[in-house]
């Protein structure tokens, strides 16, 4: 019996060159890229997302980019369902699917499935978001700590969306979220998964992150943010993403440009650190010591994928 086809996952912290590596692999192996960045899924959010350029998208087929309305809300479960459908389409064409992005929860939902949590409550969510706006995300974190201390230990105190969902699960199900996590999941079937992780030297990564954040502001991030605010209002979820959040504060004249840039740089560096902590828990990652646009890193990744694809021919 032929073995299952290969599925390549390119993961790593922000600024590590995941897009460059995914494009190199896609061009070499006739691959198609499936986005796994939660903000890049939204239309009209361009500068602050570092999406592939139009030329890059023209050279390689891309999926789940620019498909969500900024006024909507794409959950991890929504993403997993649509990404799995995209993977099956790519598989039917005999192409190599390459999932790339840094949103760890969405990647886990895609590969391992999610627990069957309760239905969402729009009223409860709105009340919790209002509390976060008035008293700050740490207030929600304290509520979750009271309801489920183990779940609170796994969610960052400033991650409002995850805090809202965790509290919602606890209240709606009348049980701890950690107990819900123990329920059966629905892991992805029909693929041999290889995870390629980018692990550049920390100082070099932070330097690149600082440069990229500055470049976003130079490229018009504030002007883009102002236009998005005027069109969608402050309720658009992507406006809370890194870079956009600082640009919103600048548009409101709460901070000046220099403060906004430094705050965005710090936020991205902190996010990169959290991403690496998350991805270190991913199983069987083949780590690459460098950036995804390094020739040596690309050659090593290409050799690994080529070796694994040989199994499909045996």
C-alpha positions, 0 to 999 in steps of 0.5 A: 500500500502506498504511504500517506502523502507528506505534509510539511509544516514550517514553524518558528518565531516572528521574523525568522524567515518562515515565508522565505523557506516555504516559498523555496520548498514550494518552488522546489517540490511543486508545493502550495502554501497554506497560511497559519498566521491568524492576522494574515487571514484578514483582508486589507491588513497588509503592512503590519502582517508581512504577508507574501508579496503579490509576486510571491503569491503569483509564483506559488499558490497560497491558501487562507490569505485575505479570506476573512472580513475584518469585522468578523472573527476567525476562531481556531476551530474555523481555521482548522476546518477551512485549512483541512479542506484546503489540504484535501484540495492540494492532496487531490492535485498531487501537490505538496501542502506546506503549512506556514505560520506562527499562530501556535493554537491554530496550528495545533487545532489543525494538526491535533484537533480541538476539544468539543467546547460549548457554544459561544455566547455573544453576550458573555463575550461582549461583557468580558471584552468590556471588562478587559477594556475598562480594567485590563486583560489581567482582570480577566486573568484573575477571573480565570485563575479563580475558575481554573488555575491550571488553565490560567497558567497556560494563558498569557495575562494579556491575551484577551481572546484566549482569556475570554474563550477560557472563561466562557468555556468554564462558565458555559460548561460549568466545569474547568477548561482543563477538564475539557482539554482531556476530552477526545480530539480529532487529529488530522489523518491521511498525511505524514507530517514533518515539522521544520522549525526555524531557530535563529540566534536570539540576538540576530532575531531580535535585531531583525524584529526591531528592523522589521517593526521600524520598516512597517511604520516607515511603510505607512502602518499608521496611515493604513491603521487610520483608514481601517479605524475609519472603515471598521471602527475599533471593534475590528479584531485585527486592530488588537494585533501587534504593530496595529495596537501601537499604531492605534494608540498613536492615531489616538494621540496617546503616544508619540511615534518614537514610543509607538515604534519602540513599543511595537518592537518590544511587543514583537520580541516578547511574542517571539519568545512566547512562540518559541516556548510554545513550539518547543512543546511541538512533537518531533520538530526538525530544528534548523539553526538559522533564518529561513532565507539562508541558503544553507538552511534552505538546502538542509530543509530541501534534503530532509523533505526530499528524503521523506518524499522518497517513501511515497515512491516505494 
